[in-house]
Amino acid sequence: MVQNHTRRANAGNADPRNGIEGAAGKRPPGRPRSEASRQSILRSTLKLLKQHGGFAELSIEAIAADANVGKTTVYRWWPTKAALVADAFSTSADQELRFPDTGSVQRDMSLQMRRLIRIFRSNRGKLVAALLAGGQSDPKLIQAFRERFLWPRRKQAYQTLQRGIDRGELPAGSDLDLVLDSLYGPIYMRFLIRHDKLDESFADDICALILNGLKCRPPRGN
């Protein structure tokens, strides 16, 4: 999902063997500087979103100033503020929310769902709430959340469930979208409605209920 931009440099001063700065201190064209700017923009976005507490109050100008880059640099990677905010949160959670492969589909799903709950219970949970709340009146924001956060993880979840089907843990022909909505819907409901506590053990309860119930479900057509 990342893109990069390059900075002009004096190629004659660069060491072609190792790509480090040449004798005149010039940096050769390449990824390191642009990636550093990109990461700085993402960090500033999260920082300012936490400070302002809402999507509407956040501005590209403020993000660019905090990251010490030009506004055009921000727009080079992200076409809208919504895309940037969704990317910033998604990037911050990417490693934590990767699906494990323990050999048990129920354990894989439960571990990943526990990590999601942990994020929702942390300060980053406020960012998710702001994204979802702002998305109710801003179609671009909820679309960015789906495209940049939800769908990449949902694709990983499909693969995890399919491994369970291939191992015979889940019935062939299971509706994977219905299974995922049934697993994650209760988490989002408790997170947003707050009608009951949301702790990590809730993930185990949901997985036991949904996945064990799925095993007992008769094949379609019967």
Secondary structure, 3 states (H helix, E strand, C coil): CCCCCCCCCCHHHCCCCCCCCCCCCCCCCCHHHHHHHHHHHHHHHHHHHHHHCCCCCCCHHHHHHHHCCCHHHHHHHCCCHHHHHHHHHHHHHCCCCCCCCCCCHHHHHHHHHHHHHHHHHCCHHHHHHHHHHHHCCCHHHHHHHHHHHHHHHHHHHHHHHHHHHHCCCCCCCCCHHHHHHHHHHHHHHHHHHCCCCCCCHHHHHHHHHHHHHHHHCCCCCC
